[in-house]
């Protein structure tokens, strides 16, 4: 795809990272480490001309469906959605506060979110139903799903993975935020996912890989994945870092439940 300004995408990613820190400072119940690892994924999808969306008509039939299954790790979506006009930017000051529409875990009352995203392991199954429904109604829209690698420990995901393959859902595009950590520690120690490319290939999926913090790699891989329709679902394993850029938290085993202090956030933002 021509005319993609990758410097803009990189700068936008930094801006969203900073806004995410401000959000967490004001609403410490949000999950900061999980929310910074997929920032470049969100930015490339929304600003890289890869996702069809309509802020003024959020249920437009031509939209691509984006199911963010790791909802707790998507607080970084809030500044993106407000910037694109899904809701007023003033809502960013009311996250997790009375009268605000934005919670620590998003739900469909938030413009731009398709599903309830609290209980892990359900997003891929719901998205598979969406993809099947779109195909049977001859709607060429794509379905995108974001999961975490720790979320793949939930067995319901593998039921959906088999379902999507069986029904040849080539409008299904799964992106795995592969930050290699879950709530209890590094996944390799808790429950290893093994070689995800080999595993998904054995289930009949087309597989792609990328550095999840490299906007050019992400854009190339997602574009190719989106445009490939060969009667099989597709997955992008995006290697990321949990807590990226946060001293004392980045890539720590228990990063999932660690919070930076207000003083640390203030020093970073300066």
N, C-alpha and C positions, 0 to 999 in steps of 0.2 A: 504494500500500500504506500503510495507516494504522499509527500507533504506531511510527514509526521515529524514534529519538532521534539527530538529526544531530550534536548536541553530543557525544554519546557516541562517535559514529564519528570525529569530529574529534580528540577526546582520545585515543581508542584509536590513531589513526594516529600521533600524536606519541609515544605510549608505544612502539609498534612501531619507530618510527624510532630512538628512543633505544636500545632493545634490540638493534637491528641494528648500531648503532655499537659496543656492548659486545662483540657477537659478533665483529665484524671486529678489534677491538683484541686479542682473544685468539686469533684465527685469521686472520692477515693475508693468507693465500692466498685468502680469499674476495673476491668482486668487490663492493665497497661501492657504487660509483657506479651500477651496473646494478641493485642490490638496493633502493636507496631510491626509484627512480623509480616502481615499481608498488605502493608500500605502500598507498595509498588504494584502489587497485583490489582488492587482497587483502582489506582491511578491510571494504569495502562488500559484497563477495561473501560473506564468512564471518560477519560480524556484522550485516549488513543484511537478513537473512532472504531472500536470493536464491538461495542454493546449498543443495541438500538433501545433508546429510552425516550419517554415523553413526559417531562415534569408537569406539564399542564394537563395531561391526559394519562394519568398513571396506569390505567387499565386498558390502554389502547391495544387492540388485538394484534397489532404488528410489532409490539415490543418483544424484545428478548426477555425471557424469564431468568432472573438471577436469584437463586436460593442460597442464602448465606447460612449454612448449617452450623458453623461455629459462631453462633450469634454473639456470645460473650466476648469474642475476639474481633469484633467489628466496630468498636467505638470510633475507630478512625474513619468509618464511613460517614459519620455525622457531618463533619466539615465539608466532605465532598458533596453530599446530598443537598446541604444548605447552599453551597456555592453554585450548584447547578439549578437551583430554584425549586426544589421539591418542598422545602418549607423555609420559613423565615429564619435568618441567621440569629435572631434574638433567642431562639430556642436553645442555642448552644450554651447560654448562661443559665439555663433552667434544667440541665440534665440531672435526673434523679431527685428533682425538687417538686414540691407541690405545685400543680398547675402547668407543669411542663409535659410535653408529649414524648420526650426521650428518656428511656430508662437504661439501667445498667445492662439489661438484656433486651434487645429490640423485639418488637412484635409488629403485626400488620397495621397497627394504628399509626406507625411511622411511615409517612409517604416515601416510597422507594423500596420498602421491604415487602416481599411476597408472602412470607410465612412466619409462623411462630418459631423462634429459634432458641428456645431455652433448653430443651432436653436433647442432648447430643445423640447422633446416630439416626435421626429421622429425616433430615433434609434430603438425602440422596433418594430415599424411597418416595417421598412426596414429589421430588423433581422428576423421577422416572415416570410417575403417573402423568405429570404435566407433559413430558416429552411424548408419551404414547398418545395422549389426547390430541396434541398438536398434529402429530403425523396422521392420525385417523380423520382429522378434520381438514387435511391438506393445507395446513398452516406451516409455512417454511421458517417460522421463527426458531431461534436457537434457545436451548435451556443451558444455563451455566450454573454450576454448583461449587461452592467453596467449602471444603472440609479441612480439619486439622489431621495430622498423621496420628495423633493420640486418639482422635475420634474413631479411627478405623478399628480400634479395639472393640467397638460395638458390633455385635453380630448382625444387626439389622442392615448395616451397610453392605455386607456380603450377600444378603438376600437381594438387595437392590442391584448390586453389581451383576448377579446372575440374571435377574429379571431384564435389565437393560440390554444385556448381550443376547438373551433369548429372543427378544422382540426387535433386535437390530436397530436400536434407537441411535441412529447416527446424527441426530440433532441434539444429543446429550454431550455436554462438555464439562467434565469434572476437573477442578483444580485443587490439588492438595497442597496446603500450606505446611510443607514438610520441615517444621522447625525442630523436630527430633526430641521434643519434650512434652510431657503431659503433666497433670497436676502432681503426680507422685515422684517425678524425676525424669531422667532421660529415657526415652522409649526403648533404647537398646537394652537397658537394664530392667525395665518394668515388664515390657512385652514387645519384643522386636517385631517389626513389620517385614523384616527380611528385605529381599530385593523387590521393590514395588513394581518395577517394570516387568520383571519376570512373572510376578504374581498376577498382575492385571492382564498381561498377555495370555496367560494360561486360561483366563476367564473370557477371552475373546475380545478384549478391548485394544484399540489403537493407543500407543503410548508415546508421550513426548516428555522431555526434561528441559529444565532451564534453571539458571540462577535466579531465584525469586526476588533478588534485590537489583537485578540488572534490567532496566526498562527495555533496552533493545532486544535482549534475549527473550524476555517475556512477550513483547509485542510480536516478534517473529513466530514464536511457538504458538501463541494463542490464535494468531491470524491463520496459520496453517491448519491448526486443529479445527477451528471454526469452519473453514472452507472445505474440509475433507469430509465427504459423505460417501462412505463405502460400506454401508449396512452394518456398521459396528459403532458402539459408543467409544468415546475418546477420553483420555485422562492426561493431564499435565502434572508431573511431579515437580513442584517448584521448591527448590532447596532454599530455606530461609533460616534466620537466626532469631530465636525467641528473645524478646527484650532488646532488640537491636538498638545500639547507641546509648543504652542506659548503664552507666558505671555501677558495678556491683550487682547487676541484675542480668545483663546480657549473657545468655547461654548458661546461666546457673541452673543446676538440677531442679531447684524449687522456684524458678523464676515465675511460674504461673501464679503463685500466691504472694509474691514479693511486691512491695510498693516503694517507690522512691520517696524520699522525704521532700517536703515543700522547699527546703533550702537547696537540695540538689536540683530540683526542677527549676527553681529560680536562677541558679548559677548556670544551668544549661541554656536556658532561654536568653540569658544575657550574652 
